Amino acid sequence: MAEVKNVCATCDEICEYIENEVKTGDTVRLSLGRCYIPGKVVTNNEGVIQIKIDSDMIKGLTTIDVAKMKDFLVEVEHECPDGACCIMEAKDDD
């Protein structure tokens, strides 16, 4: 069974994690406010990620500058091709 890691982190920490750890081909599920955005990462350019969405309601590519959306971050689920998964829940900055 793949490892699942649950973490509470500030929005700045989540942005840094996305910039440094999310790679092309990984699966991400972003919760931004009331929006849920699942998909495969096509590119990650210093935290500006392009995601291929293939859900029942929405299909296509979207580009998200995570740092610009950090005030709306609720949760990020990051799944690597090896099956490891990290779920990061946003907490208030101290």
C-alpha positions as CSV (number, residue, x, y, z in Angstrom):
1,M,0.0,0.0,0.0
2,A,1.3,3.5,-0.9
3,E,2.3,5.9,1.8
4,V,-0.2,8.7,2.6
5,K,1.1,11.7,4.5
6,N,-1.3,14.3,6.0
7,V,0.1,17.6,6.9
8,C,-1.2,21.0,8.0
9,A,0.8,23.9,6.5
10,T,0.5,27.6,5.9
11,C,-0.4,28.7,2.4
12,D,3.2,30.0,1.9
13,E,4.5,26.5,2.8
14,I,2.0,24.9,0.4
15,C,3.1,27.2,-2.4
16,E,6.7,26.4,-1.7
17,Y,5.9,22.7,-1.7
18,I,4.1,22.9,-5.1
19,E,7.0,24.9,-6.6
20,N,9.7,22.4,-5.4
21,E,8.0,19.0,-5.2
22,V,5.2,18.8,-7.8
23,K,6.6,17.3,-11.1
24,T,5.2,16.8,-14.6
25,G,3.0,13.7,-14.7
26,D,2.0,13.9,-11.0
27,T,-1.6,14.1,-10.1
28,V,-2.9,17.0,-8.1
29,R,-6.2,17.8,-6.6
30,L,-6.5,21.5,-5.6
31,S,-9.3,22.9,-3.4
32,L,-9.4,26.6,-3.9
33,G,-12.3,28.2,-2.1
34,R,-15.3,26.3,-3.4
35,C,-13.5,25.1,-6.5
36,Y,-12.1,21.6,-6.8
37,I,-9.6,21.1,-9.5
38,P,-8.3,17.5,-10.1
39,G,-5.8,16.6,-12.9
40,K,-2.4,15.6,-14.2
41,V,0.4,18.2,-14.1
42,V,1.6,19.1,-17.6
43,T,4.1,21.7,-16.5
44,N,5.3,23.4,-13.3
45,N,7.1,26.6,-13.9
46,E,8.1,27.9,-10.5
47,G,4.7,27.3,-9.0
48,V,2.7,28.2,-12.0
49,I,1.2,24.8,-12.9
50,Q,-0.6,23.7,-16.0
51,I,-3.1,20.9,-15.3
52,K,-4.9,18.6,-17.7
53,I,-8.4,18.3,-16.2
54,D,-10.4,15.2,-17.2
55,S,-13.6,15.2,-15.1
56,D,-17.2,14.6,-15.9
57,M,-18.0,18.3,-16.1
58,I,-14.8,20.0,-17.2
59,K,-12.1,18.8,-19.6
60,G,-9.1,20.6,-20.9
61,L,-6.0,22.5,-19.8
62,T,-5.9,25.2,-17.1
63,T,-3.0,27.2,-15.8
64,I,-2.9,28.2,-12.1
65,D,-0.4,30.5,-10.4
66,V,-0.7,29.0,-7.0
67,A,1.0,31.9,-5.2
68,K,-1.6,34.3,-6.6
69,M,-4.4,32.0,-5.4
70,K,-2.8,31.3,-2.0
71,D,-5.5,33.2,-0.1
72,F,-8.1,30.7,-1.4
73,L,-6.1,27.5,-0.8
74,V,-8.0,25.0,1.3
75,E,-6.3,21.7,0.5
76,V,-3.8,20.2,-1.9
77,E,-3.5,16.5,-2.6
78,H,-0.4,15.5,-4.5
79,E,0.0,12.0,-5.8
80,C,3.3,10.9,-7.3
81,P,3.7,8.2,-10.1
82,D,5.2,5.9,-7.5
83,G,1.9,6.0,-5.6
84,A,3.0,8.1,-2.6
85,C,0.5,10.7,-1.7
86,C,0.7,13.9,0.4
87,I,-2.4,15.7,1.5
88,M,-1.7,19.3,2.7
89,E,-4.5,21.2,4.6
90,A,-4.1,24.9,4.7
91,K,-3.9,26.6,8.1
92,D,-3.9,30.2,9.1
93,D,-0.5,32.0,9.1
94,D,0.8,32.5,12.6
